[in-house]
Amino acid sequence: MNRRIYLQTERIGFSSWTAADTALAQELLAEKDIAAALGAQAPGNEDAAPDADAWLNGELAYGDAHGVQLWPIFALESGSFLGACGLHLDRNGDYELTFAVLPQWRGQGYAAEAMDAVIRYAFFELKAPRVFAAHHPHNSAAQKLMQELGFLVIGEEPHGVLPWPTYVVSSPTAPADAPGMTR
């Protein structure tokens, strides 16, 4: 693999997006469920192809401004592009975890492995007291994954037409009564 790996698990390498990654962004956003979840699909215009260049430029700018992004993830053994997993800051300044695994890689534990690595990064490198996450209400696999990773349901957030369940997981080093446990 000819990419710089910034974070690594047993099977996954996390890189940063580059301006040359339009084809990867197109592959990711070609999946309608992923494009909608990442806000790359124009509401009310689900048949139009997402603008991969605009989305990619947004992630590049976000990474430059905040030091985090939805990082592209790769299988270390084969170099295959798996999807993306990373952090953004929510409106309260807390980190929100987002993940998107391409369909051909789902069901193989990559999402759990990537999410666990990003959560640990948030807690131990960024010193975040908590990490939030949300998922489409009909995504039962994501719901199960959130629970397995120790997330607790704290409510719902508006996201397009449907409210999405919202979760939080607290750092093992954060006090139990840390402020901001609700949104």
DALIN-V306735 format. One record per residue. N is the residue number from 1. RES is the residue in one small letter. PHI is phi in whole degrees, -180 to 180 (* if undefined). Layout:
# DALIN-V306735
n: {N N}
res: {RES RES}
phi: {PHI PHI}
This chain:
# DALIN-V306735
n: {1 2 3 4 5 6 7 8 9 10 11 12 13 14 15 16 17 18 19 20 21 22 23 24 25 26 27 28 29 30 31 32 33 34 35 36 37 38 39 40 41 42 43 44 45 46 47 48 49 50 51 52 53 54 55 56 57 58 59 60 61 62 63 64 65 66 67 68 69 70 71 72 73 74 75 76 77 78 79 80 81 82 83 84 85 86 87 88 89 90 91 92 93 94 95 96 97 98 99 100 101 102 103 104 105 106 107 108 109 110 111 112 113 114 115 116 117 118 119 120 121 122 123 124 125 126 127 128 129 130 131 132 133 134 135 136 137 138 139 140 141 142 143 144 145 146 147 148 149 150 151 152 153 154 155 156 157 158 159 160 161 162 163 164 165 166 167 168 169 170 171 172 173 174 175 176 177 178 179 180 181 182 183}
res: {m n r r i y l q t e r i g f s s w t a a d t a l a q e l l a e k d i a a a l g a q a p g n e d a a p d a d a w l n g e l a y g d a h g v q l w p i f a l e s g s f l g a c g l h l d r n g d y e l t f a v l p q w r g q g y a a e a m d a v i r y a f f e l k a p r v f a a h h p h n s a a q k l m q e l g f l v i g e e p h g v l p w p t y v v s s p t a p a d a p g m t r}
phi: {* -100 -124 -79 -100 -98 -141 -142 -114 -61 -120 -122 -114 -101 -121 -115 -66 -126 -63 -86 -95 -57 -64 -67 -62 -64 -62 -64 -80 -67 -83 -58 -66 -71 -58 -67 -65 -89 73 -92 -97 -66 -58 81 -133 -66 -84 -76 -69 -63 -85 -62 -63 -65 -62 -61 -62 -64 -66 -62 -65 -63 -61 -64 -77 -120 77 -135 -165 -84 -71 -69 -119 -135 -72 -64 -67 -106 82 -65 -75 -98 147 -152 -156 -178 -128 -133 -88 -85 -65 -99 85 -92 -80 -119 -84 -132 -142 -151 -109 -61 -53 -69 -111 -72 79 -116 86 -67 -63 -62 -64 -68 -63 -60 -64 -69 -62 -62 -61 -61 -74 -97 -100 -91 61 -70 -77 -162 -133 -101 -158 -148 -151 -57 -63 -95 -93 -68 -65 -67 -60 -63 -64 -58 -64 -63 -87 92 -72 -114 -71 -121 154 -134 -123 -65 -154 69 -80 -108 -75 -102 -61 -117 -129 -142 -130 -98 -62 -64 -101 -84 -64 -61 -103 -58 -66 88 -75 -119 -94}
